[in-house]
Amino acid sequence: MTVGITCYGGVNEIGGNKILISDGDTRVLLDFGAGFSEGLDYFSSGIEARRVNGAGDYFEFGLLPELPGLYSEDALQNTDLKYASPEIDAIVLSHYHSDHMGRISLIDQEIPVYCGETTALIHKASSESGGSSLDGRDVRTFRTGDRFRVGGIEIQPMHVDHSIPGAYGFILQTSEGPVVYTGDYRFHGPMGSMTDDFIAQAQMAKPLALITEGTRVSAGDRKQEMGESEVAEQTTMLLNANPRLVFSSFRGNDIDRVLSFYKACQATGRRLVVSMKVAILLDELKNDSGMKVPEIGRDVSVYLRRKGKGSYDDADYYKWERRFLDHSFTAEEVRKQQNQVLLHLDQWYLPELIDIKPEKGGAYIHATTEAYNEEGEQDEQVIRNWVGHYGFEYHQIHASGHAPMEKVGDLVNRIGAQKVIPVHTARPDLFSKLAKKGKVQMPVKGKRMSLSLGT
Ligand SMILES: [Zn+2]
């Protein structure tokens, strides 16, 4: 059997996908992410893997595979794994979320990274505003409709809907037959039909194996199904009902969420004020022909934090920030117009409230997933403390980036692959109930599976 599938991450965990497809001499890695819960036994409570030690701190606890011909010389400096020239032909990236690309910075720069055109723009914005895991890489872009070849494997990227633009699944034509990889997906976002497009293509390919995510596959996925359009509706209602400042934290690269809040602002005559990082991303994404994003200045404003000696001296801002200075709101300006603003404030910027001094009675929108571990619960409690301190209401308005359990089952059965490999899920065992067709094979971290049935 010449074709093998080996999962080095995303096994019994949400995120951290690192899936090696080998076909004869060709070796392709699908994603190379950092898991959310990965290494929490060792790296939590403020203890972080040291950047200076490259892959070393991860190897110590088996958090990264010790594969020859994968890592850069720098990353291996202080490890027992000897540097070897690349034995991996390409990294194929599904989307720009850290649980899919967060460890790419350790990989040999000679190995090309294939990603969507939109992902390359997100990378550019991140790179300019502080750094990106794709910095210094040989980045090669694709769009839906393209096909590209890596050694003996032909790869067809196909768009899916997820909580970041430019998300893809893939159909890989290997020498033994087709393999499908979903990346992360949902159906209830504004572009939910893209996931249906993906399924249609995948189904036509008659795949031997389907590698699918299952984030929300769990014994009790009772979370209310809210679509992104409901996020806009509920936010509009909240803005209408509350005559004071409303602010929210959310993942800044979730452009669907930015658009939902922008729509709610348009409907209620409020001004959306975003962080600098969102501003540079919007500025970059206006170059994407397939997207329509609000324009900085005309449609949205940018929140300006004090810097340097505590004033707003232009010289204290980074060069990339300066282009937004003319379209900015200071804390004082937010205070003066607090009933006319919807402020995006990342959780680590909460101390800005000390400068803003909002009137009591405003509202906070928690627009991220609910906490899934103790650390997350602690973070959430800290936010609640801040919100309570300022006498604000706490609201949760959020649409998940992932399909609910039954929709994952739908996808599996519609694609109808002979073999189903669940990744990016804490409950791969539940897939045998979901899959009406095909045989579920539970991946074992680092263990090669063959493409054919029975092994
Ligand atoms: Zn993910």
Residues whose N, C-alpha, C, O or C-beta is under 5 A from the ligand:
A	BS01	ZN	G15 D99 D184
